[in-house]
Amino acid sequence: MKTAAVVSVVLFALIMILDPFPFITLIDSRLYMDLLFLFLIIIPVVSYFFTSKSLMKDQSKGRIFRLKKKVFSTMQIGSVAYLIGVLL
């Protein structure tokens, strides 16, 4: 595996662990045990999982560019999940 791919997969794993963290710890009272936030944040977590899995299998340039677009969309979905969780 290429070094950049390994670093990306490790960072995605870290994101998958930390994304739902406010749900189970009292970091922000608006996100703590909020089922709507949990439901919304699971979507990018699952997307990061499948992106990591795909990146480990195929590291061709074309595949990486497609995954890059998917990661940017996933980041936006995660940001919206936090925004909705805090505002509602």
C-alpha positions in Angstrom: 0.0 0.0 0.0 1.1 3.5 -0.7 2.0 5.6 2.3 -0.6 8.3 1.5 -3.3 5.7 1.3 -2.3 4.2 4.7 -2.3 7.7 6.3 -5.7 8.4 4.8 -7.2 5.2 6.1 -5.8 5.8 9.6 -7.2 9.3 9.6 -10.6 8.1 8.4 -10.6 5.5 11.2 -9.9 8.3 13.7 -12.8 10.3 12.2 -15.1 7.3 12.5 -14.2 7.0 16.1 -14.5 10.7 17.0 -17.5 11.6 14.9 -20.1 10.0 17.2 -18.1 10.9 20.4 -20.3 13.9 21.4 -23.2 11.5 21.5 -21.7 9.3 24.2 -19.8 12.0 26.2 -21.0 15.2 27.6 -19.0 17.5 25.4 -22.1 19.5 24.3 -25.4 19.0 26.0 -27.3 19.5 22.7 -25.5 16.5 21.1 -25.4 14.2 24.2 -27.7 11.3 23.8 -29.5 13.0 20.9 -30.8 10.2 18.7 -31.3 12.5 15.7 -27.6 13.5 15.8 -26.6 9.9 16.1 -28.7 8.9 13.1 -27.3 11.7 11.0 -23.6 11.2 12.0 -23.8 7.5 11.3 -24.2 8.3 7.6 -20.7 9.9 7.2 -19.2 7.2 9.5 -20.5 4.5 7.2 -19.3 6.4 4.1 -15.8 6.8 5.6 -15.7 3.1 6.3 -16.6 2.1 2.7 -14.2 4.8 1.3 -11.4 3.3 3.4 -12.2 -0.1 2.3 -12.3 1.0 -1.3 -9.0 2.9 -0.9 -7.2 -0.2 0.5 -8.3 -2.3 -2.5 -7.6 0.1 -5.4 -5.2 3.0 -5.4 -5.2 3.9 -9.0 -5.4 7.6 -9.9 -8.9 7.5 -11.3 -10.2 5.7 -8.3 -8.5 8.2 -5.9 -10.1 11.1 -7.7 -13.6 9.5 -7.4 -13.0 8.9 -3.8 -11.8 12.4 -3.3 -15.1 13.7 -4.5 -16.9 11.3 -2.2 -14.8 12.3 0.8 -15.6 16.0 0.2 -19.3 15.2 0.1 -19.0 13.0 3.2 -17.3 15.9 5.1 -20.2 18.2 4.1 -22.8 15.7 5.3 -20.9 15.4 8.6 -20.8 19.1 9.0 -24.6 19.3 8.3 -25.2 16.6 10.9 -23.4 18.6 13.6 -25.2 21.8 12.5 -28.6 20.1 12.7 -27.8 18.4 16.0 -26.8 21.7 17.6 -29.7 23.7 16.2 -32.5 21.3 16.8 
